[in-house]
Amino acid sequence: ELQAAFLRAKLPRLEAWNVRRGVLACRYFEQLQGIEALTLPHVPDWARPVWHLFVVRTVRREALQQHLTAHGVGTQIHYPIPPHLSQAYAGAGWKRGDFPLAETLADEVLSLPIGPHTTAEQVDYVCAQVRSFFG
């Protein structure tokens, strides 16, 4: 009940927060495009994401994450283990190599900071640090 009360109080702000995260996502796209070793999220023309996460991909994920951490930028790896290798599917007998795309994504994805309270200046700083990492 307590969680529901908090969510009910926040619900009127949801649309504004979604719009705000969309603005920040656009800022990430503008500043990070053209980095060859970084894959930005793909958004189909028909989609309207709410950007609760801004997930990029790079084969240098661990090094990028360490660089960002060293410069005060918090990041997350939300799905470090592909589903088929998790304990939930242990009984299925799947092994590394059975779902190579899922494994590649689990090894490369990194969530950059984004939220309705994130400032444009914070996104600019994150982008500057990402660009400095990739040179």
Buried (B, 14 or more C-beta within 10 A) or exposed (E): EEEEEEEEEEEEEEEEBBEBBBEBBEBBBEBBEEBEEBBBBEEEEEEEBEBEBBBBBBEBBEEBBEBBEEBEBEBBBEBEEBEBBEEEEEEEEBEEEEBEEBBEBBBBBBBBBBBBEBEEEBBEBBBEBBBEBBE
